[in-house]
Amino acid sequence: MVGPGPRSTISCGCRRLRCRDAVVTPRGPTVRVPASTANLGAGFDVFGLAVSLHADLGPGDPPDGTQRLDRHHPASIAYAELGGDGPIWMRTSVPMGRGLGFSGVARVGGAALAVATAGDDPERAVHDRSGEILRVAAHLEGHGDNVSASLYGGATAWIDGRVVRLDIGPHLQAATLVVWIPTATTSTDRSRATLAPLVDRPDVVHNIGRAVQFALAVERDDPSLLAGATSDRIHQTDRLAVVPGAAAALEAGQEAGAWCGWLSGSGPTVAFLCPSDAAASVEWAMPSDGHTKLLRIDTHGTHVV
């Protein structure tokens, strides 16, 4: 049954908050990477949106309370792929296995850190070599929708190996992202294995229309166009069925005032875009088997702190 969920905290990278996203003391260039929510309903393997949960990565000895990564970690592999050498560390508020792009964050961060440590101007190096960072991260991840958002920030579309960035206007910049994170975890590979190999033509047409609608809503900064824009007939129904409470959460959040909602990545997290004055209602409509976070769209993308 859908009922009041636990209270959440806003996690937005703000310096006013005593949170994991606070700036760490660097021992070399420190790279900050936002998490992502991908697919956004109808944009399966295409759309990504950066969110205000972050990971910091740096070279050498880790800050107090931060573990050094072993060479098998996704960030370490990406770091080595672009010529990085030696130990690295990562401090993160991005949960693993929850559909918020943890592995993509790690791979973008490792690749970006290798670039940042190789030049005299780390920030410029990350900017100028963003194409290389994207290539490595997308190759290791196996798809580019989530890594594109984590690298460039804001809303992105991954189209045949290219990234198209969608402008985020003031209305959506002020919006709240409510994410309900159930206690279950998911595997992207196992989740993909549940999807049907063929899709009916009416379902494809449905998704094309909704994906265009979502892109127009973002480009026009018009939240009224978001109603129905994340309706999906290709992947969400099968994936929602294996996460207890997720389908009910998706319905309840939209009834409580969210502009739209979707299964984040392969799940189990369910995400909503809503006006800030509706965030509390959406939050309290979530099932109690999990917790919620109130986030923002991250428009900075990967950068050197």
N, C-alpha and C positions, 0 to 999 in steps of 0.2 A: 504494500500500500504506500502511496506517496504521502509524505507528511513532512513536518518541519525538520530540516537538517541542522547540523551543528553550525555555530557561528564561524565565520571565516575571518581572515585578515587580508587587507589589500597588500599585494606583493607587486610593487611597480618599479623597483630600482630607485626609489626616492631616497635621498640622503636624510630625510627627516625620520625615516624608519630604522629601527635597530633590527636589521634583517640580514640574511645571507648575501643579499645583493650589495651590501656595503662595500666600498672600495677597499681593497686589500693593499698592504704595503708591498710594492713591487720589488722583485729581485731580478730585474730585467724587464722587458716589455710584458705587460699583462694584457691579454686579449679577452674581451667580454663578448659573449655570444647569446642572443636571445633564443628561447624555446620557440616552438612552432605548433600550430594546429593546421592539419592538412586535409585535403579533399573538400572541406566546407560544403558537404552535401553532394551536389550534382557534379562538382569539379573533380571527379575521381582521378588521382594521379596528376592533377594539373594545378589546382589552386593551393596556395599556402598563405598563412598569416602569422607574422611574428608576434609573440606575446611577451609580457613583462615578467617572465621568469628567466633567470640568467645563469650562465656558467662563466667563471673566470679561469683562465689557463695561463700558466707561466713556466719558464724554464728553471732548472736548477733545484735547489733545496726548497721544499714547500713551506709556506707560512705555517705558523702554529695551528695544530688541529686539522691540517689538510694532508691527505695521503698522497704519496708519490705514486704515479701510474706505472704499472708494469708494461712491458713491450707488447703485450697482447691486447691492451686496451684500444678501443677504436680511435681514441685521440692520438695515442702513441703511433699507431700504424699510419694514420694520415700525416702526422708530423714527420715521420721518417720518409714517407713517399715524396715529400717536397724538400728533402735534404736536411731536415732537422736532425740534430745529433745530441745525445745526452739525455738526462732525466727531465721529465716535465711533471707538473701537478695540475689538478683541476679541483676547484671548489664550486659546487653547484646547488641550486635550489630546484632543479628540474628533476622530477621523479622518473625513475626507470620503469619501462614496461607499462606506461599509462597513456600512451597515445599523444604525448606532447613533444615528440621528436628528440628524445634523449640521445640516441645514437647519431642522429644528424648534427646535433649541437656539438657532440664530441668530435666528430669528423671535421666539421667546419672549423672548430676551435683549434684542433691539432694542425691542420693545414695552414690556417692563418697565422698561428704562432711560429711555424717554420719560416714563413715569409717575413714576419715581423722581426725575428731574431737575425735575419740574414743581411739586413740593410741598416744604414745610418739613420734613416727616417722611418721608423716602424709603421706609423699611421699611413704615410704615403705609399709605402710598400704594399700594405694590405689593400689599399684602394687600387693601385695600379696593377696589381697581380690578382685581382678578384676573379678573373676568368680562370686562372690556374687553380685557385682555391676551389671554385665551383666544380671544375672538371674532376679533381681528385675526390672531393666529398661526394659528388653524385655517383661517380663510378663505384666507390666503396659502399655507398648506401644502397645502390641498385635502382634508385629513382631520384628525381631532382626537385619534387614539389616542396618537401620540407626543408631541405638544405638551402634552397633558393631564398625562402623566407628568412631563415636564420642568418644567412649571409648579408642580404640586402635590406632586411627590415620591411615593415609594412605588409602590403598584399602583393603577391606575385603569382604569375602563371608560368608554369613549366611547359613549353611547347616545342616538341621535337628537338630537345637539347638546348633550347634557348630560353632565356628568362625575359618575360615582359612584366614590368613593374607597374602596378596600378596606384595612382595617386590617392592618398588618404586625406580627405578634406576635414575641415574643422568639426563637422557634426560627428563623423566617425572617430576622430581623434579624441573627442570628449566622451565617447561611448564606454560602457563597462563590459568587459568580457567576464561572464560568470562561467566557471568550469566546475562541474561536479565530478569528483574523482572517486569511484567506488573502490572497495577494498581489493577487488579482483585485479589481476594483471592479464595482459594479452601478449601474444607473439605475432608480429606482422606476418611472418612466413606461414604460421598455422592459420591465421585469419584469412590470408589470401587463398589458402587451400580449400576453404569452405565456399568460395565464390563459383558460380556456374561458369562454364567455359564459353557459353554462347548467351547473347542478350537479344531479346525480342526487339523488333524495329520500333514499336510504339514507346518502349522504355528508353531507347536511345534518343528518340525525338523529344521525349519529356525532359531528359537530362540536358540535351543541347539547349533547349529553351530556358531552363532554369539557370544554367551556367552563364548564358548571355545576360539574363536578368540580374544575376549577382554582379557581374562585371560592370554593368551599367549603373547599378546602385552605388558601387564604390566610386566609379569615375565621376558620377554626377553628385556624389556626396548626398544622396537622397535615401534616407533610411526607409521611406515608405515603399521603395521598390524591393526591400529585403523580404517582405512578407511572401512566403512561398518560394523564395529564391534558393533555398537550400534543400528543397524536396528532392529526394533521390530514389531511383528505381533500379540501380545497378549493383550497389554493394551494401548499403546501410541495413536493409531489412534482414539479410542473413547474419550480419555481424551483430546487430542489436539483439538478435534472438539468443546469443550465447552469453550475454552480459545481464545478469539478473538486475531488474529495475531500470535498465537503460532506456528502453522504449517508453516506459511510464515517465521517466524523468524528462525525456525529450518533449513529450506531449505537455507535461505539467509546466515546464518552463516557458513554453510559448503561450500557454493559456494565462500565465501569470504576468505577461507583459513584455517578453523578449521579442525583438523584431524577427529573429530567426534562431534556429538551433541546429546542431549537427553532431554526429559522432566524430570525435577528434581523431584523425588518422585512422588506425585500425581499432581504436578503442583501448580501454573501456571508458575513457573520459568522454563526457558529453559537454559541449560548449555552447554558449549562447551569446549573441550580441544584443545589447539592450540599452535603452536610455538610462542614465545613471540613477534617475529617480525611481526606476523600476527594479534596480538591482536587488534590493532587499527582498522584494516580493518573489523574484525569481529564485533567489537563494533559499528562502524558506519553503518553497514548493518542492525542493529536492528531497529524494528519499534519504532516510536516516542512515542507510548502510553505505557510508562513505563520508567525504568531507568536501567542502566547497572553497574556492578561492575567487576573489574579485581582482581581476587583472585589467590591463590596458593593452591596446595595440602598441607594440614597440616599433617606432619608426626609425630608430638609429641603426639597426642591424649590427653586424660584427664590427667592432672598433677596438682600438688600443686605449686602455684606461690611462 
